[in-house]
Amino acid sequence: MSYLLPVTTFILIGLGAFCLFISIENDRQIREASRRKQQSILSATPTMVFSKRTEP
């Protein structure tokens, strides 16, 4: 019974570390997906050229 608190503490610390690493990995994947999505949107837009100006 005297080992209940230390064992529970180590289990909770391990579970917290596991959840932290999973959330970091999930955030990384979401950022990569949104970055790829923004790049594909930007590459699909036509480029505008402002080199030929006419004076009124």
RAHU-V897739 format. One record per helix or strand. SS is the DSSP state (hx for helix, st for strand). FROM is the first residue (numbers start at 1). TO is the last residue. Records with the same first field share a line. If there is no record, write none. Layout:
SS: FROM-TO ; FROM-TO
This chain:
hx: 4-44
